[in-house]
Amino acid sequence: MVRQMSYSRDEKPERRPPAAGSAEASARLVEGEPVEGELVERELGEWELVEREEEQKLLTGLLRGLRSGRSAAVEVRGAPGSGRSALLCRAAELADRTGVKVATAQASWEESGLRYGVVTQLLAALAPATGAGHAPHRSGDESADRASELCRVFLTAAREHPLLLVVDDVQWADPYSRRWLQALARRLDSAPLMLLTARSDALPGGPYDRIELCPLADAPAVTGHTLPLAPLSAAGVGAMLEGSFTEPADPAFVRAASRAVEGNPAVLRAVIGRFAGHGWAPAADRLPQLTEAAAEAARDRAVRTFSVLPEELLGVLRVVAVAGRHCTPEMITALAELRTLGAARALELLSGTGLLTAGDRPSFGEPKAAEAALAGIGAERREELYARVAEWAHRTAVPDGGLARMLLGARVIGHPWAVEVLRREAARRRAAGHPEEAVRLLRRALREPVRPPLRVRILIELSTVVLPTSPEAADRHLRQALLVAPADGTVGPSWVRAAELLVARGDVAAAQPLIAQAAARSESRPADRAALRALYWLAEHSQQGATHELDQPRMTALSTSPTEPAEAGVVAWRGALGGHDITRARALARTALAPPARDTTPLTAQLAACHTLVLADDFAEARTALDAVLVRAEESDARGVTGLALLVDAMAELRQGRPDRAATALDRARETVPQHCWHPLMAPGPAALRALVQLERGDLEGAERSVALARPGGAEGGLAWAHLLYARGRLRLARGHRGKALADFLECGRLLLARQVTNPALLPWRSAAAQARGPRPDDAQAIALLAEERRLALAWGAPSAVTTALHTMGARAADPARPGRSPGRPWPEPAAPAPRTPVTWQYRQALLALGTTPLNGSDTIDALLLGDAPATERTGRTGPIRQTGQGEQGERTGQGGRSAPARPRRAAAGTSPTSDGTPPPASLGLTGAELRVAALAAGGLANRAIAAELSVTLRTVELHLTKAYRKLGIAGRAELAAALGRAPRETP
């Protein structure tokens, strides 16, 4: 596939001896006689000098004139790798084959201080067997006629036989040889001698370096020529590829190769050699390998050049490599440790090698060459050089971008400006969409000695940057922030921020002990300790038992009457989850959300207060507070808090029966915090909410996909997993899989009850489980679940929770009176807002009686609502509310005047029905308070739990129970359920 070609390490092709039988053809070519093109092409290696036909034609003519006695001087100029040496080798080979005597010399940097070094090489080539290659030695100072004597030696040899002198890289010739070449050029008219030199364009000659002709007026003309070698065109690159491969090169590959090698034949030959070694074809699918090979070829050329440069010039190259485009001659003078050269001369010499660009702002043409310049020194020297350059750049006001690049490779600077530069540049890189670069800068900033508050802030910034790609690393940085040893009280707010970011993402198990340690430090201010304590108990309720009881230090419990806004928000949330005292929960939530508290209250504690208002159906107030939290979270770049706020927003919209708005909030949450960025304990939450939204829309397939996104993976112990179980149960119920749905609902209830979460406003799992048990009206467990949820919903008092509890039985029985309800709907349709009316004590007593009314197998909640008299009349028969005097007809019509089906009369709350359906006389003596306590005791609650439920003392519960036993004529708690006429409560 690739034609075999041999090259030396540099761009020079190997000098090949004349082929047998080819001397005659070469001589005919010089004489201008025609020969077969294929023979000449193969003998002279035409593939190596593409687009150099005009130059070869000129040299051929000059060699023909040399045989006729006409002298000439030719200088070939071009960039490194442009083929100068190859063209010189071609001319020397052609002269050999045509009978012209040739002497060649190669100037180099390492011999630029050797007197007559180039002349010595030419003398050795002129008479290798005689030992005349050494210039005559003279003691003392050089005589004035030394150059003339050497000129006579070569002119004498040329008179005997036409002579071609070839000097490559004449820019490196020592001064003595350079003056001799100038002298010889002025004497070319006296012998058939041709002087052929090559010079790099990267190092233009000075006014005293030019080799100029100065023939006598009456002498034969001596021609002088300058041959500039231009870069290869795209056509030339294509021709070189065609001549090297057995198959045609792809046009796209040719165009890319022309750009990659920048028309440099030497680099192109290196690329071809690499492709040949791997057996690759010049096809479009090899463009990445082409780019890599071109860069590697440029690097290899640079490394070969480094090997011959003195240490002074290498020092200049290293400074340029570190400083980049911000390098100046002044910086080189100060940092490169030049001893024998000035900065300007050193840059001039290095630009001659092709490594650096010329000008006041030198730079490497190839980035990999800059890397190679630094590869030759140890890590400590390299870091020290980066540090010195960075300090100089800081003093000269180099922009942050360049300064940060220098600091990345530097040792520890130990000055505050370094940290600030790295942080500013990290923020810019992140805003520009390069988070990986921002991570490198922030990690470098952490190597500097900084005060604890600043170190904590840097760790938080680093956590924020890595969160989208590496959530575990983000949590690790936050945990490190909480472990930073404090120096004073100013670190407290940063600890609070780190703690709330951990809690917001869901890493509560690891957060709790670290939050406790931070709160126990004496340097923390009281407000910061209160905020940390609130976050600790917020995490504890999300993952109960995450820390062991013996872990130290122990966190003090939250006060029931908190004075700090952060604690008030968490106490309100915990109380709302337990369904305790909606009025007090609202008041505490508003304390946490008050404007004066915004600066000292963590955003997660405010979100807990917002969730409390959502559970209390204060949607407008919660909406306003959520908007404020979202603005602050986005301003502070707290992705986890923003995502959590959007989840609470979705819950609020879903509870109001607005699935489209809930879906919008979930979409925003997914954009801010993708699914993989949530902690495993929190990850099921977004999936569960999306599934509930899709169920509300009737999209069962979408809900199935959303539920499938959540994986256990350690998430089974959190509240988010309870939400997923509820959503999965609703999905299975909608698909008719009642058994599996019931198992999900009961497991959801077990998880919630283990955390003392009893409020059905969060998840109405009891009524959902009753639906899953089927439509049998005499199912005792379903009746008990419904009664328990009804009691808890009425005790909490949020309208949506009460509505869900009271209407679920109709959905369970598929009541035709409510055709719009679907078993898959998680919450009821929103009702039209009713005018706000004062809640009197009579209304509260009516709700209590309704919540404690026993159900039997033939009752449904919808039948109770549609067939009973108004609540005040219905509860009037219990004793606390007096009878209104409405007749039997009023009992058989609902509040809307609709006729309800006749049904058996039910005993009032706290009574046991007799054979004729009338309550026994013994129950008429119970007061409302005694009836509430007796109902809770009959449900299986212990006295202490009853006291907590009703917010009374334990002694009050015991007194009410004693009176109830006496009035009902029973011996104790075991007979209480039967006396009240209700079945024992069944709990999962």
Secondary structure, 3 states (H helix, E strand, C coil): CECCCCECCCCCECCCCCCCCCHHHHHHHHCCCCCCHHHHHHHHCHHHHCCCHHHHHHHHHHHHHHHCCCCEEEEEEECCCCCHHHHHHHHHHHHHHCCCEEEEEECCHHHCCCCCHHHHHHHHHHCCCCCCCCCCCCCCCCCCCHHHHHHHHHHHHHHHCCEEEEEECHHHCCHHHHHHHHHHHCCHHHCCEEEEEEEECCCCCCCCCCCCCCCCCCCCCCEEEEEEECCCCHHHHHHHHHHHECCCCCHHHHHHHHHHHCCCHHHHHHHHHHHHHHCCCCCHHHHHHHHHHHHHHHHHHHHHHHCCCCHHHHHHHHHHHHHHHHCCHHHHHHHCCCCCCCHHHHHHHHHHCCCECCCCCCCECCHHHHHHHHHCCCHHHHHHHHHHHHHHHHHCCCCHHHHHHHHHCCCCCCCHHHHHHHHHHHHHHHHCCCHHHHHHHHHHHCCCCCCHHHHHHHHHHHHHHHCCCCHHHHHHHHHHHHCCCCCCHHHHHHHHHHHHHHHHHCCHHHHHHHHHHHHHCCCCCHHHHHHHHHHHHHHHHHCCCCCCCCCCCCCCCCCCCCCCHHHHHHHHHHHHHHCCCHHHHHHHHHHHHCHHHCCCCCHHHHHHHHHHHHHCCCHHHHHHHHHHHHHHHHHCCCHHHHHHHHHHHHHHHHHCCCHHHHHHHHHHHHHHCCHHHCCCCCCHHHHHHHHHHHHHHCCHHHHHHHHHHCCCCCCCCCHHHHHHHHHHHHHHHHCCCHHHHHHHHHHHHHHHHHCCCCCCCCCCHHHHHHHHCCCCCCCHHHHHHHHHHHHHHHHHCCHHHHHHHHHHHHHHCCCCCCCCCCCCCCCCCCCCCCCCCCCCHHHHHHHHHHHHCCCCCCCCHHHHHHHCCCHHHHHHCCCCCCCCCCCHHHHCECCCCCECCCCCCCCCCCCCCCCCCCCCHHHHHCCHHHHHHHHHHHCCCCHHHHHHHHCCCHHHHHHHHHHHHHHHCCCCHHHHHHHHCCCCCCCC
